[in-house]
Structure formats: structure tokens, C-alpha cells
């Protein structure tokens, strides 16, 4: 018995013991029911992904799928009979291939419009715990672009009340003839707060695509404050950063490192003598005398003679 079959049996037992009427209950916000289907992996085309495949994530997912089976179906769209385009689940597909599977459980989403499919892929990526801040900014900016194209009435701030405030004080439901704003809809669809969504979307909208691509594989992609500073820069300044990135001998660790003047001579490393001299200049006269007495008591007789000779030399200040 496969892991998927075992999971189906557990779900069936859970439904059998559920409160009466649960299976027939209507869920107003549920997606229209779809049945999953076993799909040959060699019929699925995986290309033009929003996010590149992470080999470490694939390894962990393969281990989970080996032990538990495939818990969540991937989502696919028909290209032509016998050929499908992957919409969501690239890491699951890679893990299945790693395990030597020939088929994978899939949901067919041919009933969705092309831009709805794009939102589906974006939202799935936004739920990833390992998502870098730069990717989050990029996905949210793209989500806003698509969402406002689907709901043009929301572009200038028109929106329905947030889900938690949809009822008036007397209990009556207000009109629901307007769509949620992009921020409200995204807050309901992803794990991010409205403030994070607004901040990240602004960064994604203001960073040039070329600069985003150049930053993607640098540590700066994980530094939200640096990304926000870059987003506030004018286009010519962003172009300057792009040129610096393209000519940097190695990926910069931070925006400050990227913006540092490469022609400025580096400061010489401080020696122990430099540190002692700096400390001496800040020390009180009484402590200096105590330190000199300490040095004299710790010195050997030969060192004391050397010190006396040095003091006797012309031009030496006592």
C-alpha cells in the first residue's frame, strides 16, 4: 500500500467520525471541488519558474515524501492532450524525480484564467518560509500588477471593508459589490501583515528588473533595510549600483560595502604600539606614573641600563 493510499484511508476514517452533516456543509469561500489525478512526470513541463529550484529544499522534501507520501498535489494546466505545464509545485516534482517516481498527484486548473493562474503561483511562493526578502518584494509587486488588472476598480483605493469588519453595528451586512483592495486581499491570502505587504510591494515596484536580477544571488537580497534604501534611490543611482555589482570581484555583503569607494586606500592596520599610544594619550597623569613604576619594577637590570642610556642620549626628552 502506497503512502498516498494510506493517507486517503486516514482521511476517510476522519470524515466517518466527524460530526453529522460536516461532509455536506457548504463553505462559501471554498474553491470549487477538484479531484486530483495521477500524472506521469514526463508529461509535465517545468519552465519559466518565478523562483529557482533549491537543491537543499528538494532533498528535504524528497525525504518527507519518501516517509509520508505526497501530502499536497501539484497544480498543472493543459497545453495539449498528454502535455501539461506546471503551475505550482516545482520542488515536489523535483523531489518525486529524485525518488524515482513515475507519477505525481496533480490538480488540473484549466478552469482558471491565465492571470488567475499567475496569482496562484505567486501566492504559493509567498508562503515559503525560506523566501528571501528580495523575492517577497518581487512577487508582491507582480501580484499587485496582476490583481489590479483583474480588479481595476481597486487601483485608486476603492475597496471593501476588511473581513473582520464586514458587519455593521446593527448586525446587517454592508454591500459587497466592490472588490477588496490589493493589500486586504493579499493579507487574507498570505502570511504577511498589511504593513509588510505595503513596504515590500513598494520595494519591488521601485527596483529596476536588471538590478533585482543582479542582487538576487548576493547577501543584500536578504537585507530588507538595504533593499529599502536602494528603492529610495533615483534611477541613475540604481544604474550606478548595477554597474558596481557587475564589476565587483565578489558578491558584496551589504549595501555599504557595495557603495564603498574602490579607489580609496584602505587604512593601515593598527599595531599594538598604536593602541598603547592611543591609550596613553587618554590616561591621567597619576595613572601614567603608576604604569612607569610598574614597568621599572618589571624590567631586568639590563633593560634598566638600556633605558638609562636612552635618556642620556642628546635630544631625548626626560
Order of alpha helices (4+ residues) and beta strands (2+ residues): alpha-beta-beta-alpha-beta-beta-alpha-beta-alpha-alpha-alpha-alpha-alpha-alpha-alpha-alpha-alpha-alpha-alpha
